[in-house]
Amino acid sequence: MRIRIVDAFTDRPFTGNPAGVLLLDPSTTSPTPSASFPDDTWLQNVALEVNHAETAFAHRLPHGGEADWALRWFTPVTEVAMCGHATLATAHVLHTSGAHEGPVRFATLSGVLIATPHEDGSITLDFPTAPLTPVEIPDGVAEALGAEPLTAFDTGPNIGDLVIEVADEKTVRGLAPEHRALGRYSARGIIATARAEDPSRGYDFVSRCFFPNVGIDEDPVTGSAHTALAPYWSERLGRPDLTGLQASARSGLVGTELRGDRTLLTGRAVTVIEGELLA
């Protein structure tokens, strides 16, 4: 079975967010090849072996249904309900390998998600917008994050994060949090964000994402987080179309377009490793 490592939300190798991608051979799915995945233990073990933030597993569905491919995502320690960068990586593999042409509909734990390729090589994901609920800034979060929060928002159960705005881009870039301590404040982790210091550099806001509760101290570029960042910054900046920079060590850009209860995420991807899974 072919396994690929794809860097997502970037057009350069060794940047963006790496994801493992496996297009499952029908012989590995049971009891019916078009309707199920291999055993969850096997999926989790593969994700642990790949050891990136997420590994995506996809198999083709019968023609005529609401989706074309079934898709699941696993971190090294658990399955997650939504993942943007591994969805982008999977769509990239489907199109570059010739396994699928045109927009692809994925059946996922977060409903049907659509990935649309463009002639310039970018791909747009259609994801549900995360609901934002203002909350009191939790006691102790400033110490755990290493910066004073200005505001805090809960993102609801599908994302499971706490969005925290801090003073400025410099503060976001300089964060050195206590990762284990951050885990007590939300189901998945913390999204720290601020307005871009200089929008002429090609981005409108910055973020960093810390997800200790799913085994990821810092995620390099997080598509799902931008379903919460898009409505937050679109309201603040007064525009539906924005670009976010995730200011991790690897870094990456996410184009966002707010469409009510849907958020469009646009980015690029590049395959850096392709090999054979023997287990």
N, C-alpha and C positions, 0 to 999 in steps of 0.2 A: 504494500500500500504506500502511495506517495505521501510524504509529509513535507510541508513547506514552512519556512519561517519568513514572514512578511512584515516589513516595517510600514506602519500605517500612519496617516496624517503627515506624510513627508514624501518628497520625491528623491531623497538621497539615502543611500544605505547607511546604517548605523546611527540614524536619527529617528525621530518619531517613536512610536510604540510598537515593539515586536510582538507578533502573535503567531502561535502555531496554527496551521490549517490542515485538516484532514478531510478530504472528500471520500466518504466511506464506500468501499466496495460493497455491492449488494450481498455478497456472500458472507459479510461480517455482521449483517443485521438479522435479527430474528424476533419473532417467528416468521414475519412476512417482510421481505426486503424493503418494500416501499413504505412501511408503516412504523418501523421501530429502530432503535439504536442498539449497539452492543450493551453488555452489562455495564452498569454505572461504575462498578469497581474498576473495570478495564479503562473506561474513559478517564476516571480520576487518576489512575496510575500513569496513563499517557501524559496527562496535563502536568503531573508532578515531575515526570521525566523531562518534558520540554522545559518546564520551570520558567516560563514567562508569565506575565500578568494574567493572560488568558490564552487558552487553546480552544479553537473552534472545531466542532465536528458537524458535518453536514451530509445529508443523503437526499437523493432525488425522491420526489413524491410523484404519484400518478398524475397524468395529464387530466385537466378538467376541474381540478380542485381550486381552493382559494389561494393556495401557495404552490410554488415550484420546488422548493427545497425545504427540508426540516433542518433546523439549526439549534445547537446548544453550545454553551460556553462554560468552561471550567477554569478556575484559578488553580494553583498548585494544591489548594486545600479544600475547595468547595465549588459547587455549581452556582452560577449567578443568573439573575433574572433578566439582566440587560447588559449588553456590552457593545459599544460603538466601534472601537478600533478593530476588534476581531470580526465584526460584521463587514466592515470596509475591507479588511484583508481577505475574507472569504469571497466577497464579490469580485475583488481583484483577481483572485485565483480562478474563479469560474470563467471570467472573461478572457484572461490571458491564456488559459489552457484550452479554450474552445469548448468547455463543458456547458456553457450557457451563453446565449446571445441576448442583448437588450436588457431591459429592466428585469430584475429577479425578485420574486416575492418569497420571503423567508417566514416559515411558521416557527414561532419562538414562544418562550414563556411570557413574553410581553406582547403577544398578538402577532399579526402579520406585519412585518417590516419590509419596506421596499428599498432596493438599492438600484439607482439609475446611473449607468455609465455615460460619459460625455466624450465628444470627439477629441477634446484636449487631454484626455487621459484621467481626468478627475471623476469622482464618483459621489453622488448625492444620496444620503440615507434619509428616509422618512421615518421619524421616531415620534412617539408620544411626548408632548411637552410635560415636564415635571411640574406638579403643583407646588407653589411656594407659599408657606405659611410662616409669618413672622413669629419668632419665639424670643423669650428672654435669653440673654446671653448667659450660658450656664456658668456657675461658679467653678473656677479652676481651669476653664478652657484657655484663658489668656496665658497662664503659666505653661500648660501643656503644649500650646501652639508656639509660644515664644513671641507673641505680639498681641497688642490690645485690639480686640474686635470692635468694629463700629456698629455692625448689625449682624443678626443671625436669622437664618430661615431654615425651616424643615422642608425637605423635598418629597416627603411622602414615602410609602412603602416600596414602590417600584425601584427607586434609586437608593433610598436609605442613607442619605448624607445630610450633614449640616453645612449649609453655605454660610461662610463668614467673610464679610468685607473687612479689609484692613486699610491702613492709612494710604498706601501708595504702592506703586510697582516695586520700588526698592525694598519695601518691607516684605512683599511676596517673595522676591528673589532671595532674600536673606534668611528666610525661615529655616530653623533647625529644631523641629519639634521633638517632643518626647513621644515617639510613636505609640508605645503601649498605653500611655496615659490618654491619648486621643480616642482610643477605642471605646471609652465609656460614654461618649457623648452622642453617638448615633449608631445605627445598625451596621453601616459599612465604614464610614469615616468622615473626614472633613474636607471640604472644598474651600480653599482660601483664595480670595480674589481681590482685585483692585483695578481701577481705571488705568489705561495705558498712559505712561508719562508723555509719550510723543506719538500720536496716531499716524504721523507721516511715515513712520517706520513700517506701516502695513498691518497693524493690528489695533483693536479698539480697547481691549481689556486683557488682563493677564490672570492666570490662575496656577495653582498647584494643588494636587490631590493626594491625600494620605488615607489609605484604606487598610489599617492594621487588622480589622476584624475579618477580612477575607484573605489574609496572608500577603498583602502588598503594602509595604511601608510607604512607598511613593510610586504612583502610577505615572509613566512618562507622558502620555497624552490620552485623555479620557473623553471619548465621544459622549457617553451617557451623562457625564457631568455637564456637558454643554446644553443638554435639554433643560437644565435648571439655570445655567449661566445666561443662555439666550434670552429668556423672558426677563430675568433680573436686569441685564444691561440694556436690553431694548427699551424697557420702560425708563431707565435712568438716562439713556442717551437719546431717546426719541426717534429711533430708527429700527426697522425690522431686520435689516441686513447688516450683520457685523462680522468681524473676524476676531477670534480669540487666539492668543498665544499661551500655550501651556509651558511655563518657564521652568521645566525640569532640566536635568543635566542633558538629556537627549533632545528635548524641545520639539514642538510641532505646532502647526497652524490648523485651526478648524474654522471653516466658514459656517456661519449660522444664519438661518432665515426663519423668523417666527411667523407661524401661520395658525394662530389660535391654539387649538389643542394639539397641534402637530408642530414639530421643529425639524427643519431640514438642516442636515450636517453635511458639509462638502469637504472632501480632502482627496489626497493622492496616496498611493501605496507603491511599494517596490519589493519584489521577491529577492531575498538575499541568500537563502539556502534552500536547496531541494534535494531530498534523499528518500531512502526506502525505510519504512518502519517494519521491523522484522518480528516484533513480539505479537 
